[in-house]
Each structure stands twice: as C-alpha cells, then as structure tokens.
Amino acid sequence: MPAVAELPYGGVRSRRGGGALTPPRLRSGPPERAGLDPEELRLLAEEVRALPGTWCAGAVVVAGRGPVLAVEEAAGWAVRYAAGGVELPAHRRVPMTLGTPFDLASLTKLCTAVAAVQQIERGTLGIDARIAAYAPELTAAADHGITVRQLLTHTSGLRPELPLYACPDEPAMLAALRTEEPVAEPGGAYLYSDLNMLLLQQVLQRLTGRRLDRLIRDGITRPLGMRATGFGPCPFAAATEDQRTPRAKLDRGMLRGVVHDENAYALGGVAGHAGLFGTAHDLAVFCRTLLGGGAYGPARILGPDFVDLLLRPPGLGFLVDQPWFMGELAGRGAAGHTGFTGTSLVLDRATDSFLVLLANTVHPVRRVPDSTPRARAATRLARAVAGAGAV
C-alpha cells in the first residue's frame, strides 16, 4: 500500500493505521494549485480591499479550495472610531490584520448546531425528540411539542427575538425564555429566531451537564486547533458598535472584545446564538473540516453521515443555497451563515471550496444590512472554480 494518496489541487493525504486517510491541513498556495482562476481571485481581493470606508471599517477575507488557501487579504481598520463615533487620528487607529479576531455574532449558531449533532451522533439526543424530554423546565416548548429538529431548522414558530436584556436578572431572563409561546404553528413555515439556539443551549447543557462554552471548546475548537476561537472577552478583537440603548438602560460605549449582541451580553457572554470570537483562519479550518467529512488532520469532530445531516437541505443551523449572500456559489448545496456584526462564511461541497469574509460593518454604528459585498465575493469564488475548468 502506498504511503500517501494523491488528491486534486496538489493535495496529499497521509495514511494512518488501517488504511484510513488523514485529511490534509490548510496551507497557503497559488490559485492554480487550488484549481482556481487567478484573475477572478485577484478581483475578489481587490474588491475586498475597496470595502473599508464604504461597507465597513475593515475586513478580512480568506478563500480556497481543497486544502489550499488561495486568498488571504486584510484591509482597513480593526479600530477606527472612538465613543461618540469620533474618528481617531491615524496614529491611534488599529490596522486590520489576518489574525484579527472578530465578534462572530450569529456564526456562533453553527458551532451550537455542530455540538447538537455531535450528541445526535452519540445517540444521546434524538433529532425528532421533543425538547421537553431533556429539559422539562422549558414549559412552553413542552406544551407545544417543539422538537430538536424544529429548533435547528427554525421551524419552531418562535418569534425572532425576545428582549431578555430588559429583564432584571438572569433568573428572570431564563424564566422569560422558558415560558415564551410560539407565534406560529411548530413544524410549519421557516421563521428565523435566536430563541431556537438559546433553547437548544438549555437542552445541551441539561443533557451533558456542561456549559456550552466547554462543549464547543472540547468538542470543536480544541481538537481542530482553532486556538483563536472562543467566547469572550477578547481584548484585541475588531471593534464593533458605540452601543447606547436607553430602553434597556445600556450605555456600553465603543465595544471592543465584549460581545455586541445585547441578549448574549446580558447572559454573561455565552449564548447559543451569539458570543463567539474568532479569526478568519480558524473559520477556514472549520469549513475545511466539514468539507472533509468532519475530519481535519488527525482530528474528527463528526462522522461523514452526520456532516451530511448537518449540511443537506434545509440545513441544521446552516442556511443552504441562499444567493443573497452566497452569490453564484448557491444552487448545488452551498451552506453557510451570516452574522449581524458583518461576519459570514460559505462552504460548497460541490466544488470543495470555501469563503470566509469578516468585517466590522457596525463600527462605529449599525447601518441598514447589506449583503451585496458578501454575494459578490462568493460569486468571484464560484467563477474562479468555473474559470479554471474544474467544475
């Protein structure tokens, strides 16, 4: 038996005991080595460099195919403004770098979803089981028979948000969450809701006896070597918003390294829907792991069948085939998500490609959401695959 196995795009997998293959780790390389058109990737990087000052204060993009990181670009500022939206003089600004951590916002949901599917794989959690079977204190969910699958596919009928941050303390927040009634019939139409992942967090913590931050660290980030990814505080992260919310009596000033989402902040920074900080490279490892059937190097966080369960339409936690942020990558099972702070990722099993675009679009203040740059970048990557004649 040969010592190595050749892969597309110049990749090599080393053999382990029993003939198993170790998926290769990411490495930087030219577009041609990744089977990508260099001109399209040049344009992708050029367009991201033009985003600061129009769409965001700063941005980082990494993209590739197979084990090759073919685009790695940072532009603009991690910190450009002080409290009150005052622009800092050049010598006080903090440049964006490839290693800048970001408040990942709703990309946290993807790790919560993986943590849930890990329990499904182990047989300790049933995907179509009622969540009250694991956490009977979730009384409203029990009354309406809400299931694990409905939480993961946003079909629980729960409303998009609940202002937990307006509650006087954490027990009151949890009581409000546990008694929140659906506004639509569970199992019916898609209705995106942060509450789904907050309830799933309660289920996972009750089921395992461990907090969500530990579940994600021990089950995902540590085995994959995602050392820059974790729940905050994260002092060197890209700044987000100058946040003043009179209704909730919040006056937090310019946020940097403290979670932006008000509910996650009120819950102590660890929440199923938001709270993780991480770098573009770490998210590329996460993408590569799922594209590799759940394995990265010697580590495996899910079996291939359960990766397929996670990513196949309609997706568990993941959004699937959404052109509004995936551009022309959408259409053959591309999966990913966006985050309110300006974060996004998309991975496409049909082309074995991935794109991570992180930006601090809410710095110094939030604006009307616009995913056009995300869709444009994903389209560049799709055309880079097609232009190389690799589809």
Residue pairs with C-beta under 8 A, 6 or more apart in sequence:
1 15
1 19
2 15
3 14
3 15
4 12
4 13
4 14
4 15
5 12
5 13
5 15
5 21
6 12
7 13
7 24
7 66
7 67
8 35
8 66
8 352
9 33
9 34
9 35
9 65
9 66
9 67
9 68
9 352
10 29
10 33
10 66
10 68
11 24
11 66
11 67
11 68
12 24
13 21
13 22
13 23
13 24
14 21
14 22
15 21
15 22
16 22
16 298
22 295
22 297
22 298
23 67
23 288
23 292
23 293
23 295
23 296
23 297
24 66
24 67
24 297
25 67
25 296
25 297
26 64
26 67
26 68
26 69
26 281
26 284
26 285
26 288
27 67
27 68
27 69
28 68
28 69
28 72
29 68
29 69
29 70
30 38
30 70
31 37
31 38
31 41
31 70
31 71
31 384
31 388
32 38
32 388
33 68
33 70
34 64
34 65
34 66
34 68
34 70
35 65
35 66
35 385
35 388
35 390
36 64
36 65
36 70
36 353
36 381
36 384
36 385
36 387
36 388
36 390
37 383
37 384
37 385
37 386
37 387
37 388
38 384
39 387
40 380
40 381
40 383
40 384
40 387
41 63
41 70
41 71
41 380
41 381
41 384
43 380
44 61
44 63
44 71
44 377
44 380
44 381
44 384
45 61
45 71
45 73
47 373
47 376
47 377
47 380
48 59
48 61
48 73
48 75
48 357
48 373
48 377
49 73
49 75
50 75
51 59
51 75
51 76
51 359
51 373
52 58
52 59
52 75
52 76
52 77
52 96
53 76
55 359
55 361
55 370
55 373
56 76
56 342
56 359
56 360
56 361
56 363
57 76
57 77
57 78
57 79
57 80
57 81
57 238
57 239
57 359
57 360
57 361
57 363
57 364
58 74
58 75
58 76
58 77
58 78
58 80
58 95
58 96
58 100
58 238
58 359
58 360
58 363
59 74
59 75
59 76
59 96
59 342
59 357
59 358
59 359
59 360
60 73
60 74
60 75
60 96
60 97
60 98
60 100
60 102
60 279
60 280
60 356
60 357
60 358
60 359
61 71
61 72
61 73
61 280
61 355
61 356
61 357
61 358
61 377
62 69
62 71
62 72
62 73
62 98
62 280
62 281
62 283
62 284
62 355
62 356
63 69
63 70
63 71
63 353
63 354
63 355
63 356
63 377
63 381
64 70
64 71
64 284
64 353
64 354
65 351
65 352
65 353
65 354
65 385
65 390
66 352
67 288
69 281
69 284
70 384
72 98
72 280
72 281
73 98
74 95
74 96
74 97
74 98
74 100
75 96
76 95
76 96
77 93
77 94
77 95
77 96
78 94
78 95
78 96
78 97
78 100
78 237
78 238
78 239
78 360
79 88
79 93
79 94
79 238
79 239
79 256
79 363
80 87
80 88
80 93
80 239
80 363
80 364
81 87
81 88
81 239
81 242
81 254
81 363
81 364
82 88
82 254
83 242
83 253
83 254
84 242
85 242
85 364
85 365
94 239
96 238
98 279
98 280
98 281
99 228
99 279
99 281
100 236
100 237
100 238
100 279
101 228
101 229
101 234
101 236
101 237
101 238
101 277
101 278
101 279
102 237
102 238
102 277
102 278
102 279
102 280
102 341
102 342
102 343
102 358
102 360
103 232
103 234
103 237
103 238
103 240
103 255
103 259
103 260
103 277
103 339
103 341
103 343
104 229
104 274
104 276
104 277
104 278
104 283
104 339
104 341
104 343
104 358
105 260
105 261
105 274
105 339
105 340
105 341
105 343
106 194
106 273
106 274
106 337
106 338
106 339
106 340
106 343
107 276
107 278
107 283
107 337
107 338
107 339
107 343
107 344
107 345
108 197
108 264
108 271
108 272
108 273
108 274
108 275
108 276
108 339
109 197
109 272
109 273
109 274
109 317
109 337
110 286
110 317
110 318
110 337
110 345
111 216
111 220
111 221
111 276
111 286
112 197
112 200
112 201
112 204
112 212
112 216
112 272
112 273
112 317
113 152
113 197
113 200
113 310
113 316
113 317
113 318
114 219
114 220
114 301
114 302
114 310
114 317
115 204
115 212
115 215
115 216
115 219
115 220
116 125
116 148
116 152
116 200
116 203
116 204
116 316
116 317
117 302
117 306
117 309
117 310
117 316
118 219
118 301
118 302
118 306
119 125
119 204
119 207
119 208
120 126
120 127
120 148
120 306
120 309
121 302
121 303
121 306
124 207
124 208
125 134
125 148
125 203
125 204
125 207
126 133
126 148
127 147
127 148
127 149
127 152
127 309
128 147
128 148
128 149
129 147
129 148
130 141
130 142
130 145
130 146
130 147
131 138
131 141
131 142
131 146
131 147
131 148
131 151
131 199
131 200
131 203
132 138
132 139
132 141
132 142
132 145
132 146
134 203
134 206
134 207
135 141
135 199
135 202
135 203
135 206
135 207
136 142
137 178
137 202
138 146
138 178
138 199
138 202
138 203
139 178
139 179
140 178
140 179
140 180
140 181
140 182
141 156
141 178
141 199
143 181
144 157
144 181
144 182
144 186
145 186
146 156
146 157
146 158
146 182
146 186
146 199
147 186
147 187
148 200
148 203
149 155
149 316
150 156
150 157
150 186
150 187
150 196
151 196
151 197
151 199
151 200
151 203
152 196
152 200
152 316
152 317
153 190
153 314
153 315
153 316
154 190
154 191
154 192
154 193
154 196
155 186
155 187
155 188
155 189
155 190
155 191
156 182
156 186
156 191
156 193
156 195
156 196
156 199
157 182
157 183
157 184
157 185
157 186
157 187
157 188
157 191
158 180
158 182
158 183
158 191
158 193
158 195
158 196
158 199
159 180
159 182
159 183
159 191
159 193
159 195
160 191
160 192
160 193
160 194
160 195
161 193
161 194
161 195
161 263
162 176
162 177
162 180
162 194
162 195
162 263
163 248
163 262
163 263
164 173
164 176
164 177
164 263
164 266
164 267
165 173
165 245
165 248
165 250
165 262
165 263
165 265
165 266
166 247
166 248
167 173
167 176
167 266
170 266
170 267
170 268
173 263
173 266
173 267
174 202
177 195
177 198
177 199
177 202
178 202
180 195
183 191
184 191
190 314
194 263
194 273
194 274
195 273
196 273
197 271
197 272
197 273
197 317
198 263
198 271
198 272
198 273
199 272
200 272
201 212
201 271
201 272
204 212
204 215
204 272
205 211
205 212
205 215
208 215
210 218
211 270
212 270
212 271
212 272
213 230
213 231
213 270
216 230
216 231
216 276
217 230
219 301
220 226
220 286
220 301
221 227
221 229
221 230
221 282
223 299
223 300
223 301
224 285
224 286
224 289
224 296
224 299
224 301
225 285
225 296
225 297
225 299
226 278
226 282
226 285
226 286
227 282
228 277
228 278
228 279
228 281
228 282
229 276
229 277
229 278
229 279
229 282
229 283
230 276
230 277
230 278
231 259
231 269
231 270
231 275
231 276
231 277
232 257
232 258
232 259
232 269
232 275
232 277
233 257
233 258
233 269
234 257
234 277
235 256
235 257
236 257
237 256
237 257
237 277
238 256
238 358
238 360
238 363
239 254
239 255
239 256
239 360
239 363
239 364
240 255
240 256
240 260
240 341
240 360
240 362
240 363
241 254
241 255
241 260
241 362
241 363
241 364
241 365
241 366
242 253
242 254
242 255
242 364
242 365
243 250
243 251
243 252
243 253
243 255
243 260
243 262
244 250
244 251
244 252
244 253
245 251
245 262
248 262
250 262
252 258
252 265
254 364
257 277
258 265
258 269
259 265
259 269
259 271
259 274
259 275
260 274
260 340
260 341
260 362
261 271
261 273
261 274
261 275
261 340
263 271
263 273
263 274
264 270
264 271
264 273
264 274
264 275
269 275
274 339
274 340
279 358
280 356
280 358
283 345
283 356
283 358
284 354
284 356
285 296
286 345
287 345
287 347
287 354
287 356
288 296
288 354
289 295
289 296
289 299
289 301
290 302
290 307
290 310
290 311
290 335
290 347
291 347
291 349
291 352
291 354
293 303
293 304
293 307
294 300
294 301
294 302
294 303
294 304
294 306
294 307
295 301
302 310
309 316
310 316
310 317
310 318
311 318
311 320
311 333
311 335
311 347
311 349
312 320
312 333
313 320
313 321
313 333
314 320
315 335
317 337
318 335
318 336
318 337
319 335
319 336
319 337
319 338
320 333
320 334
320 335
321 330
321 331
321 332
321 333
321 334
322 330
322 334
322 336
323 330
323 331
323 375
324 371
324 375
325 336
325 338
325 344
325 346
325 371
325 374
325 375
325 378
326 334
326 336
326 346
326 374
326 375
326 378
327 374
327 375
327 376
327 377
327 378
327 379
327 380
327 382
328 378
328 379
328 382
328 383
329 346
329 348
329 351
329 353
329 355
329 378
329 379
329 381
329 382
330 378
332 348
332 350
332 351
333 348
333 349
333 350
334 346
334 347
334 348
334 349
334 350
334 378
335 346
335 347
335 348
335 349
336 344
336 345
336 346
336 347
337 344
337 345
338 344
338 371
338 374
340 362
340 366
340 369
341 360
341 361
341 362
342 358
342 359
342 360
342 361
342 362
343 357
343 358
343 359
344 356
344 357
344 358
344 371
344 374
345 354
345 355
345 356
345 357
346 354
346 355
346 378
347 353
347 354
347 355
348 354
348 382
351 382
351 385
351 390
351 391
353 381
353 382
353 385
355 377
355 378
355 381
357 373
357 374
357 377
359 373
361 367
385 391
